[in-house]
Amino acid sequence: MNLDYDVIVVGGGHAGCEAALACANRGDKTLLITLNLSMAANMPCNPSIGGSAKGIVVREVDCLGGAMGKVADQEYLQMKMLNTKKGPGVQCLRAQADKKRYPANMQKLLKSNPNLTIVEDEVKRVLHDDCKVIGVATNNKEYYSKAVILTTGTYMNSEILRGHHKFVGGPDGENASVGLSDSLREMGIKLFRLKTGTPQRIAKESIDFSKAIIQYGNVEDQAFSYETHSFTKIEDQIPCWLIYTTPETHRIINEHLLESAMYGGIVQGVGPRYCPSIEDKIVRFADKPRHQLFLEPESFDTNSIYLQGFSTSMPENVQDLMVHSLPGLENAKILKYAYAIEYDAIETEEYSSNLMIKKRPGLFIAGQICGTSGYEEAAGLGIMAGINASLFIKGEEPFILKRDEAYIGVMIDDLITKGTKEPYRLLSSRAEYRLLLRSDNADMRLTDYGYKYGLISQKRYDEFNKKRNAINEIYKVLDTKHFGETSPINDYLMSLGYERLTSGVKAKDILKRNGVSYKLLKNYLDIDPNLDLDLLGEFELEVAIKYEGYIESEKKDAEKFRKLENIKLRQDIDYLNMDGLRIEARQKLDKVRPSTIGQAGRISGVNPADISILVMNLRKLKEI
């Protein structure tokens, strides 16, 4: 058989863009098939990139050689660093992105790649033989390849819900993908139904902003990508606004509750726990007198304002009443009404840590088809699926990120071991090694991988190594330099409320004091000018020293678990007939088929006693 392509990517959302670019940039002849190229990298819901935990993922994607961070940095309306009053383990960037310009710039990147061909069509079937996947069939043609990556987002058998009205349709007015779900079921792949939604868009000129609280950006010297060196000044950034629901809003929603698709019995799929509809919030948190909402501009080029926090599946006439009950929106003109959307996703038990379908070698998945939510999660899964599909067709070992290496690793491991029955969203609380997985040190964690897999240029890698060496050399200076009672640094310390030094103290220990910054401390150090760091590098060094004890503790914990991760498990172990294991543990292990002892221990329903019995049985069988 003559193969048309090395890899075929189905779907042009955030996962599809990263997967296609990863394969193409690794030199694979790649085909991207999407329903509508003009909607590639579209943001059908919130016009933002980043956020809590998600902003860290964007930097991780960048360090692996992905595109999301670079494109988000090109043109944004506002940039914020979140959680600045909390520890560095949870701080991360969030950009108010441009709904028009972000996808346009990503599309330019796709079109300019010499190894990437783009076709507008609808994939109906995955082609396969008894051994492997061999391509896809669209409405018009069959395409053959060594691997296929499905990144269908919320399009598969998607239905729009508004009130008691349900109709076939995709997000943002697009067509649904119909037929592919049936093809996957025929292949023995299990699917389940999920739901998400989006709020109204309001005409900016119809809003009275005097009744809202203005929200400015707070960052003008940082970006998602480590290759970005130009930034938008605060005064040139576009503000957002904060408002709150009113008692009238709550009254309207409660009176019309059964008219919503969710409470009217129309919804079948499970919605996102951490991004509920406004009616769900009012029912679940009935004791709350109000809920905050944000008015967020969508683009420099439109008058559309996104009503963050007000997603609903109410009918349009009720949405009119709801919106007009909000402060400043009494005369608001609704440009687009809110809706809920249901779609098919693939059960998490069906795929492995490399995002390949277990029973269909060569078939990979990424994005919301995996059961996740969010642009950033999709991008992270997309680049991992792209790398792994490329490795698969070359017969190389898969690329698996560990939980102490990246939030992307946490996400994939959660999906594989714990599963999900609702759209999975990354949260900082999901990571047990948050101080290791900081926003500032994503480059130290992942750039080596990006370079290893051919997605980071030699120039960027050389610059990264220069920075890494500089941080190591400066650390040595801080660890050996001592200050005493006659040192000029005493004036600086006394200005911060500290007493004069009475004996020699390491510069490193002085930096650990509250209020002491490396930016000022370095003025008292004899640092080689060639070791100069940028703002992010200085912050990274400072955090590494100030939290040194906690970081070392997390590293030790991670190392203990790594030993369990190194104990591999065969995929054909007979768990169901294993002596001593509880029935639930047998069933869960048989269903998930963990690849390591560590992964087995994280499966919901498998406890430490089960792991001990498992290890004992495997030793008897000389499996480990």
C-alpha positions as CSV (number, residue, x, y, z in Angstrom):
1,M,0.0,0.0,0.0
2,N,1.3,3.5,-0.9
3,L,1.0,5.7,2.1
4,D,0.0,9.3,1.4
5,Y,1.3,10.7,4.7
6,D,3.3,9.7,7.8
7,V,0.7,11.2,10.2
8,I,-2.9,12.4,9.7
9,V,-4.3,14.8,12.3
10,V,-8.1,15.1,12.4
11,G,-9.4,18.4,13.8
12,G,-7.9,21.9,13.8
13,G,-8.5,23.0,17.4
14,H,-5.7,23.7,19.9
15,A,-4.8,20.1,20.3
16,G,-4.8,19.5,16.5
17,C,-2.6,22.6,15.8
18,E,0.0,21.4,18.3
19,A,-0.1,17.8,17.2
20,A,0.2,18.7,13.5
21,L,3.0,21.2,14.1
22,A,4.9,18.8,16.3
23,C,4.8,16.0,13.7
24,A,5.7,18.4,10.8
25,N,8.5,20.1,12.8
26,R,10.0,16.6,13.4
27,G,10.1,16.1,9.7
28,D,7.1,13.9,9.3
29,K,4.9,14.4,6.2
30,T,1.7,15.5,7.9
31,L,-1.9,16.0,6.9
32,L,-4.3,18.1,8.9
33,I,-7.9,17.6,8.1
34,T,-10.3,20.1,9.5
35,L,-13.9,21.1,8.8
36,N,-13.2,24.8,8.4
37,L,-9.6,26.1,8.3
38,S,-10.8,29.7,9.1
39,M,-11.9,28.3,12.5
40,A,-8.6,26.5,13.3
41,A,-7.3,27.5,16.8
42,N,-10.7,29.1,17.4
43,M,-11.7,30.1,21.0
44,P,-15.4,29.3,21.1
45,C,-15.7,29.9,24.8
46,N,-13.5,32.1,27.0
47,P,-11.2,34.4,25.0
48,S,-8.2,33.8,27.2
49,I,-5.0,31.8,27.4
50,G,-3.6,30.6,30.7
51,G,-5.0,30.9,34.2
52,S,-4.6,28.9,37.3
53,A,-2.4,25.9,36.5
54,K,-3.3,26.4,32.9
55,G,-0.7,29.2,32.5
56,I,2.0,26.8,33.6
57,V,0.9,24.3,31.0
58,V,1.2,27.0,28.3
59,R,4.9,27.5,29.3
60,E,5.4,23.7,29.4
61,V,4.0,23.5,25.8
62,D,6.5,26.2,24.8
63,C,9.4,24.5,26.4
64,L,8.5,21.3,24.5
65,G,8.6,23.3,21.3
66,G,4.9,24.1,20.9
67,A,3.2,27.2,19.5
68,M,0.5,28.3,21.9
69,G,2.6,30.5,24.0
70,K,4.4,32.2,21.1
71,V,1.1,33.0,19.3
72,A,-0.6,34.2,22.5
73,D,2.3,36.6,23.1
74,Q,2.0,38.2,19.7
75,E,-1.3,40.1,20.3
76,Y,-3.1,40.1,23.6
77,L,-5.5,42.5,25.2
78,Q,-4.3,42.1,28.8
79,M,-1.8,40.1,30.8
80,K,-2.0,39.2,34.4
81,M,0.0,37.2,36.9
82,L,-2.4,35.4,39.1
83,N,-2.1,34.4,42.8
84,T,0.7,36.9,43.4
85,K,-0.1,37.0,47.1
86,K,0.3,33.2,47.3
87,G,3.4,31.1,47.0
88,P,5.4,30.6,43.8
89,G,4.0,27.1,43.3
90,V,0.6,28.5,42.3
91,Q,1.5,31.7,40.5
92,C,0.9,31.7,36.7
93,L,0.1,34.0,33.8
94,R,-3.3,34.6,32.2
95,A,-3.7,36.5,29.0
96,Q,-6.9,38.1,27.7
97,A,-6.4,36.8,24.2
98,D,-7.7,38.3,20.9
99,K,-10.4,36.0,19.6
100,K,-9.8,37.1,16.0
101,R,-6.0,37.6,15.9
102,Y,-4.9,34.6,17.9
103,P,-6.4,32.0,15.5
104,A,-5.4,34.1,12.5
105,N,-1.8,34.1,13.6
106,M,-1.9,30.3,14.4
107,Q,-3.4,29.7,10.9
108,K,-0.5,31.6,9.3
109,L,2.0,29.3,11.2
110,L,0.2,26.2,10.0
111,K,0.1,27.3,6.4
112,S,3.8,28.2,6.4
113,N,5.0,24.8,7.5
114,P,6.5,23.0,4.5
115,N,5.8,19.5,5.9
116,L,2.1,20.2,6.6
117,T,-0.7,19.8,4.2
118,I,-4.2,21.1,5.2
119,V,-7.5,19.8,3.8
120,E,-11.0,21.1,4.6
121,D,-13.2,18.0,4.8
122,E,-15.1,15.9,7.3
123,V,-13.6,12.6,8.4
124,K,-16.2,9.8,8.6
125,R,-14.2,6.7,9.3
126,V,-10.9,5.5,10.6
127,L,-9.4,3.0,8.3
128,H,-7.7,-0.1,9.8
129,D,-6.7,-3.7,9.2
130,D,-6.5,-6.4,11.7
131,C,-3.2,-5.1,13.1
132,K,-3.1,-1.4,12.9
133,V,-4.7,1.9,11.8
134,I,-3.9,2.8,8.2
135,G,-5.7,6.1,7.6
136,V,-9.0,7.9,7.4
137,A,-12.0,8.3,5.0
138,T,-13.6,11.6,4.5
139,N,-16.7,12.6,2.5
140,N,-14.6,12.8,-0.6
141,K,-11.6,10.6,-0.3
142,E,-9.5,8.0,1.5
143,Y,-6.1,9.1,2.9
144,Y,-3.5,6.5,4.1
145,S,-0.9,7.0,6.8
146,K,1.3,5.3,9.4
147,A,-0.5,7.0,12.3
148,V,-3.7,9.0,12.9
149,I,-4.3,11.5,15.7
150,L,-8.0,12.4,16.5
151,T,-8.4,15.9,18.0
152,T,-12.1,16.4,17.4
153,G,-12.7,18.7,20.4
154,T,-16.4,19.1,21.1
155,Y,-17.6,18.3,17.5
156,M,-18.2,14.5,17.5
157,N,-22.0,14.0,17.3
158,S,-22.3,17.4,19.0
159,E,-25.7,18.9,19.8
160,I,-26.5,22.5,20.9
161,L,-29.0,22.9,23.8
162,R,-30.9,26.0,24.6
163,G,-34.0,25.7,26.8
164,H,-35.9,22.6,25.6
165,H,-34.6,23.0,22.1
166,K,-31.8,20.6,20.9
167,F,-30.3,20.5,17.5
168,V,-27.2,19.0,15.8
169,G,-24.4,21.6,15.6
170,G,-20.9,22.4,16.6
171,P,-19.4,25.2,18.8
172,D,-19.6,28.8,17.7
173,G,-22.1,28.1,14.9
174,E,-20.0,25.4,13.2
175,N,-21.2,22.1,11.9
176,A,-21.0,18.9,14.0
177,S,-18.8,16.0,13.0
178,V,-21.3,13.1,12.3
179,G,-20.3,9.6,11.5
180,L,-16.9,9.3,13.2
181,S,-18.4,8.2,16.5
182,D,-20.0,5.2,14.8
183,S,-16.8,4.3,13.2
184,L,-15.0,4.3,16.6
185,R,-17.7,2.2,18.2
186,E,-17.4,-0.3,15.3
187,M,-13.8,-0.6,16.2
188,G,-14.7,-1.6,19.8
189,I,-13.8,1.8,21.3
190,K,-16.0,3.0,24.1
191,L,-17.4,6.5,24.1
192,F,-19.3,8.6,26.6
193,R,-21.2,11.8,26.6
194,L,-19.9,15.1,28.0
195,K,-21.4,18.6,28.2
196,T,-19.9,22.1,28.3
197,G,-21.3,25.6,27.6
198,T,-20.6,29.2,26.9
199,P,-22.2,32.5,28.0
200,Q,-23.6,35.5,26.1
201,R,-21.6,38.0,24.1
202,I,-22.7,41.6,24.7
203,A,-22.3,44.7,22.5
204,K,-19.8,46.9,24.2
205,E,-21.6,50.2,23.4
206,S,-24.8,48.9,25.2
207,I,-23.0,48.5,28.6
208,D,-22.9,51.1,31.3
209,F,-19.4,50.5,32.6
210,S,-19.8,53.1,35.4
211,K,-21.6,50.4,37.4
212,A,-18.7,48.0,37.0
213,I,-15.3,47.7,38.8
214,I,-12.5,48.1,36.4
215,Q,-9.8,45.4,36.3
216,Y,-6.4,46.2,34.8
217,G,-3.5,44.0,33.8
218,N,-0.6,43.7,36.2
219,V,2.2,42.4,34.0
220,E,4.3,44.2,31.3
221,D,7.6,42.3,31.5
222,Q,6.7,38.6,31.2
223,A,5.3,36.4,28.6
224,F,4.3,32.7,28.1
225,S,7.2,31.9,25.7
226,Y,10.8,32.0,26.8
227,E,11.5,33.3,23.3
228,T,9.3,36.4,23.7
229,H,11.3,39.5,24.5
230,S,8.8,42.3,23.7
231,F,5.9,43.1,25.9
232,T,2.8,45.3,25.9
233,K,2.9,48.1,28.5
234,I,0.2,48.2,31.1
235,E,-1.2,51.5,29.8
236,D,-1.6,50.0,26.3
237,Q,-3.5,46.9,27.7
238,I,-7.3,46.8,27.5
239,P,-9.1,46.6,30.9
240,C,-11.8,44.1,32.0
241,W,-14.6,44.8,34.4
242,L,-16.1,43.1,37.4
243,I,-19.8,43.0,38.3
244,Y,-22.0,40.8,40.5
245,T,-25.4,39.0,40.1
246,T,-28.3,40.6,41.8
247,P,-31.3,39.3,43.9
248,E,-33.4,39.9,40.7
249,T,-31.0,37.7,38.7
250,H,-31.4,34.9,41.2
251,R,-35.2,35.3,41.3
252,I,-35.5,35.1,37.5
253,I,-33.3,31.9,37.3
254,N,-35.1,30.2,40.1
255,E,-38.5,30.9,38.6
256,H,-37.5,29.6,35.1
257,L,-35.2,26.8,36.3
258,L,-37.2,24.0,34.6
259,E,-37.0,25.9,31.3
260,S,-33.2,25.3,31.2
261,A,-31.9,22.4,29.3
262,M,-30.0,21.2,32.4
263,Y,-32.9,21.2,34.8
264,G,-35.6,20.5,32.2
265,G,-34.2,17.0,31.6
266,I,-32.8,17.6,28.2
267,V,-29.1,17.3,29.1
268,Q,-27.6,13.8,28.9
269,G,-23.9,14.6,29.2
270,V,-22.0,15.5,32.4
271,G,-20.9,19.1,32.7
272,P,-17.7,20.6,34.1
273,R,-17.6,20.6,37.9
274,Y,-15.3,23.6,38.0
275,C,-17.0,25.8,35.4
276,P,-20.8,25.3,36.1
277,S,-23.6,27.2,34.5
278,I,-25.0,30.1,36.4
279,E,-28.3,28.2,37.1
280,D,-26.2,25.4,38.5
281,K,-24.2,27.8,40.7
282,I,-27.4,29.3,42.1
283,V,-28.9,25.9,42.9
284,R,-25.7,24.4,44.4
285,F,-24.7,27.5,46.3
286,A,-28.2,28.7,47.4
287,D,-26.7,30.4,50.4
288,K,-24.6,32.8,48.3
289,P,-26.3,36.2,47.8
290,R,-24.3,36.9,44.7
291,H,-21.8,35.6,42.2
292,Q,-19.0,37.5,40.5
293,L,-19.0,38.0,36.7
294,F,-16.4,39.5,34.4
295,L,-16.9,41.7,31.4
296,E,-14.1,40.7,29.0
297,P,-13.4,42.2,25.6
298,E,-13.0,39.6,22.9
299,S,-10.9,41.4,20.3
300,F,-9.3,44.7,19.2
301,D,-11.4,44.3,16.1
302,T,-14.9,43.7,17.4
303,N,-17.3,45.3,19.9
304,S,-18.0,41.9,21.5
305,I,-17.8,41.6,25.3
306,Y,-17.7,38.1,26.9
307,L,-19.8,37.7,30.0
308,Q,-17.5,35.5,32.0
309,G,-19.3,33.3,34.6
310,F,-22.8,33.5,33.1
311,S,-22.9,30.4,30.9
312,T,-26.4,29.0,30.7
313,S,-28.8,26.7,28.8
314,M,-31.8,28.9,29.4
315,P,-34.1,29.8,26.4
316,E,-33.3,33.1,24.7
317,N,-36.3,35.0,26.2
318,V,-35.2,34.1,29.7
319,Q,-31.6,35.0,28.9
320,D,-32.8,38.5,28.0
321,L,-34.3,38.9,31.5
322,M,-31.2,37.4,33.2
323,V,-28.8,39.7,31.4
324,H,-30.9,42.8,31.8
325,S,-31.0,42.2,35.6
326,L,-27.3,42.7,35.9
327,P,-25.7,46.1,36.9
328,G,-24.7,48.1,33.8
329,L,-26.5,45.7,31.5
330,E,-30.0,46.9,31.9
331,N,-30.1,48.0,28.2
332,A,-27.5,45.4,27.0
333,K,-27.7,44.2,23.4
334,I,-27.0,40.5,23.2
335,L,-24.9,39.6,20.1
336,K,-24.8,35.9,20.8
337,Y,-27.0,33.9,23.2
338,A,-25.5,31.4,25.6
339,Y,-25.8,27.7,24.9
340,A,-24.8,24.2,26.2
341,I,-23.2,21.7,23.9
342,E,-23.1,17.9,24.3
343,Y,-20.5,15.8,22.5
344,D,-18.8,12.3,22.4
345,A,-15.5,11.6,24.1
346,I,-13.5,8.4,24.4
347,E,-13.4,6.6,27.7
348,T,-10.1,7.0,29.5
349,E,-9.6,3.2,29.9
350,E,-9.2,3.0,26.1
351,Y,-5.9,4.8,25.8
352,S,-2.4,4.6,27.3
353,S,0.0,7.1,28.8
354,N,1.4,7.8,25.3
355,L,-2.2,8.7,24.2
356,M,-2.5,5.8,21.9
357,I,-5.7,3.7,21.8
358,K,-4.7,0.4,23.4
359,K,-6.5,-1.9,21.0
360,R,-5.7,0.0,17.8
361,P,-2.0,0.7,17.4
362,G,-1.3,3.8,15.5
363,L,-4.5,5.6,16.6
364,F,-3.7,8.5,19.0
365,I,-6.1,11.0,20.6
366,A,-5.7,14.5,22.1
367,G,-7.8,17.3,23.5
368,Q,-11.4,17.2,24.6
369,I,-11.9,13.8,23.0
370,C,-9.8,12.5,25.9
371,G,-12.4,13.8,28.4
372,T,-10.7,17.1,29.2
373,S,-11.7,20.7,29.0
374,G,-9.8,23.9,28.2
375,Y,-7.6,25.2,25.4
376,E,-4.4,24.8,27.4
377,E,-5.1,21.2,28.4
378,A,-5.8,20.5,24.7
379,A,-2.6,22.0,23.6
380,G,-0.6,20.0,26.2
381,L,-2.2,16.8,25.1
382,G,-1.8,17.8,21.4
383,I,1.9,18.2,21.5
384,M,2.4,15.0,23.5
385,A,0.2,13.0,21.0
386,G,2.2,14.6,18.1
387,I,5.5,13.6,19.6
388,N,4.4,10.1,20.4
389,A,2.8,9.5,17.1
390,S,6.0,10.6,15.4
391,L,8.0,8.3,17.7
392,F,5.6,5.4,17.1
393,I,6.0,5.5,13.3
394,K,9.8,5.4,13.7
395,G,9.7,2.5,16.2
396,E,11.1,4.5,19.1
397,E,10.2,4.5,22.8
398,P,7.2,6.7,23.8
399,F,7.6,10.0,25.6
400,I,5.9,9.9,29.0
401,L,6.1,12.8,31.4
402,K,6.2,12.0,35.1
403,R,4.0,13.7,37.7
404,D,7.0,15.5,39.2
405,E,8.1,16.8,35.7
406,A,5.1,18.7,34.4
407,Y,1.4,19.5,34.9
408,I,1.0,17.8,31.5
409,G,2.3,14.6,33.2
410,V,-0.1,15.1,36.1
411,M,-3.0,15.5,33.7
412,I,-2.3,12.4,31.6
413,D,-1.6,10.3,34.6
414,D,-4.9,11.4,36.3
415,L,-6.8,10.5,33.2
416,I,-5.2,7.1,32.8
417,T,-5.3,6.1,36.5
418,K,-8.3,7.8,37.9
419,G,-10.5,8.3,34.8
420,T,-13.1,11.0,34.5
421,K,-16.8,11.2,34.0
422,E,-16.9,15.0,33.6
423,P,-14.7,17.4,31.6
424,Y,-11.3,17.2,33.3
425,R,-9.8,20.5,34.3
426,L,-6.2,21.0,35.5
427,L,-6.0,22.6,39.0
428,S,-2.9,23.3,41.0
429,S,-4.4,21.1,43.8
430,R,-4.1,18.1,41.5
431,A,-0.3,18.3,41.6
432,E,1.5,16.9,44.7
433,Y,4.8,18.5,43.7
434,R,3.6,22.1,43.1
435,L,6.9,23.6,44.1
436,L,8.7,21.5,41.5
437,L,6.2,22.4,38.8
438,R,6.3,26.2,39.0
439,S,5.6,28.6,36.2
440,D,9.1,30.2,36.4
441,N,11.1,26.9,36.0
442,A,9.3,25.3,33.1
443,D,12.4,25.8,31.0
444,M,14.6,23.9,33.5
445,R,12.1,21.0,33.6
446,L,11.4,20.5,29.9
447,T,13.7,22.3,27.5
448,D,16.0,19.3,27.4
449,Y,13.1,17.2,26.2
450,G,12.1,19.8,23.6
451,Y,15.6,19.7,22.2
452,K,15.9,15.9,22.4
453,Y,12.7,15.5,20.3
454,G,13.8,18.0,17.7
455,L,11.3,20.8,18.5
456,I,13.7,23.3,20.1
457,S,16.3,25.0,17.8
458,Q,20.0,24.8,18.5
459,K,20.0,28.6,19.0
460,R,17.3,28.5,21.7
461,Y,19.0,25.5,23.3
462,D,22.4,27.3,23.5
463,E,20.7,30.3,25.1
464,F,18.9,28.0,27.6
465,N,22.2,26.3,28.5
466,K,23.8,29.7,29.0
467,K,21.1,30.7,31.4
468,R,21.2,27.3,33.2
469,N,25.0,27.6,33.7
470,A,24.7,31.3,34.9
471,I,22.1,30.2,37.5
472,N,24.5,27.5,38.7
473,E,27.5,29.8,38.9
474,I,25.5,32.5,40.7
475,Y,24.3,29.9,43.2
476,K,28.0,29.0,43.9
477,V,28.7,32.7,44.6
478,L,25.7,33.0,46.9
479,D,26.8,29.8,48.7
480,T,30.4,30.9,49.3
481,K,30.1,34.7,49.8
482,H,29.9,35.8,53.4
483,F,28.9,39.2,54.8
484,G,29.9,40.5,58.3
485,E,29.3,43.4,60.6
486,T,31.4,45.8,58.5
487,S,29.7,45.0,55.2
488,P,27.8,47.8,53.3
489,I,24.9,45.3,53.0
490,N,24.0,46.2,56.6
491,D,22.5,49.4,55.4
492,Y,20.2,47.5,53.1
493,L,19.3,45.0,55.8
494,M,18.5,47.7,58.3
495,S,16.3,49.5,55.8
496,L,14.2,46.3,55.8
497,G,14.0,46.2,59.6
498,Y,16.8,43.7,60.3
499,E,19.6,44.2,62.8
500,R,23.2,44.6,61.8
501,L,25.1,41.4,61.2
502,T,27.4,40.5,64.0
503,S,29.1,37.5,62.3
504,G,29.7,36.1,58.9
505,V,26.5,35.1,57.1
506,K,26.2,33.4,53.7
507,A,24.7,35.5,50.9
508,K,22.4,32.6,50.2
509,D,21.0,32.7,53.8
510,I,20.5,36.5,53.5
511,L,18.5,36.0,50.3
512,K,16.2,33.6,52.2
513,R,15.1,36.4,54.5
514,N,11.7,38.0,53.9
515,G,11.8,41.1,51.8
516,V,15.4,40.5,50.5
517,S,15.5,40.4,46.7
518,Y,18.2,39.1,44.4
519,K,17.7,42.2,42.3
520,L,19.1,44.4,45.1
521,L,21.3,41.8,46.8
522,K,23.4,41.4,43.6
523,N,24.6,44.9,44.0
524,Y,26.7,43.7,47.0
525,L,28.1,40.7,45.2
526,D,31.0,40.4,42.8
527,I,29.0,38.8,40.0
528,D,30.6,38.3,36.6
529,P,28.7,40.5,34.1
530,N,28.6,37.5,31.7
531,L,26.3,35.8,34.2
532,D,23.6,38.4,33.9
533,L,20.0,37.0,34.1
534,D,16.8,38.3,32.8
535,L,13.8,39.1,35.1
536,L,12.4,35.6,34.9
537,G,15.8,34.0,35.5
538,E,16.4,36.2,38.6
539,F,13.0,35.2,39.9
540,E,13.7,31.6,39.3
541,L,17.0,31.8,41.1
542,E,15.4,33.6,44.0
543,V,12.6,31.2,44.4
544,A,14.9,28.2,44.2
545,I,16.9,29.6,47.2
546,K,14.1,31.0,49.3
547,Y,12.2,27.7,49.1
548,E,15.2,25.5,49.0
549,G,14.3,23.3,52.0
550,Y,10.7,22.7,50.7
551,I,11.9,22.0,47.2
552,E,14.5,19.5,48.4
553,S,11.8,17.8,50.5
554,E,9.5,17.5,47.5
555,K,12.4,16.1,45.4
556,K,13.0,13.4,48.0
557,D,9.3,12.4,48.0
558,A,9.3,12.4,44.2
559,E,12.4,10.2,44.1
560,K,10.7,7.6,46.4
561,F,7.8,7.4,44.0
562,R,10.1,7.2,41.0
563,K,11.5,3.9,42.3
564,L,7.9,2.5,42.0
565,E,7.6,4.1,38.6
566,N,10.7,2.2,37.5
567,I,9.1,-1.2,38.2
568,K,7.4,-2.0,34.9
569,L,4.3,-4.2,34.5
570,R,3.5,-6.4,31.6
571,Q,0.2,-5.6,29.8
572,D,-1.1,-9.2,29.9
573,I,-0.9,-9.9,33.6
574,D,-3.9,-11.9,34.8
575,Y,-5.2,-9.6,37.6
576,L,-8.7,-11.2,37.7
577,N,-7.3,-14.5,39.1
578,M,-4.6,-13.1,41.3
579,D,-4.6,-14.5,44.8
580,G,-5.3,-12.2,47.7
581,L,-6.4,-9.2,45.8
582,R,-9.8,-7.7,46.6
583,I,-12.4,-8.0,43.9
584,E,-12.5,-4.2,43.3
585,A,-8.7,-4.0,43.0
586,R,-8.7,-6.9,40.5
587,Q,-11.4,-5.3,38.4
588,K,-9.7,-1.8,38.4
589,L,-6.2,-3.2,37.6
590,D,-7.7,-5.3,34.8
591,K,-9.5,-2.3,33.4
592,V,-6.7,0.3,33.6
593,R,-3.8,-2.1,32.8
594,P,-1.1,0.1,34.6
595,S,2.3,0.2,33.1
596,T,4.2,0.6,36.4
597,I,3.7,-0.2,40.1
598,G,3.5,3.5,40.8
599,Q,0.7,4.0,38.3
600,A,-1.2,1.0,39.8
601,G,-1.0,2.6,43.3
602,R,-2.7,5.8,41.9
603,I,-5.8,3.9,40.5
604,S,-9.0,4.9,42.3
605,G,-10.1,1.8,44.3
606,V,-6.6,0.3,44.7
607,N,-5.2,0.8,48.2
608,P,-1.7,0.3,49.6
609,A,-2.5,-3.2,50.9
610,D,-3.5,-4.2,47.4
611,I,-0.2,-3.0,46.1
612,S,1.7,-5.0,48.7
613,I,-0.3,-8.1,47.6
614,L,0.3,-7.3,44.0
615,V,4.1,-7.0,44.5
616,M,4.2,-10.3,46.5
617,N,2.3,-12.1,43.7
618,L,4.6,-10.7,41.0
619,R,7.7,-11.7,42.9
620,K,6.4,-15.2,43.2
621,L,5.8,-15.2,39.5
622,K,9.3,-13.7,39.0
623,E,7.7,-10.8,37.1
624,I,9.7,-8.2,39.1
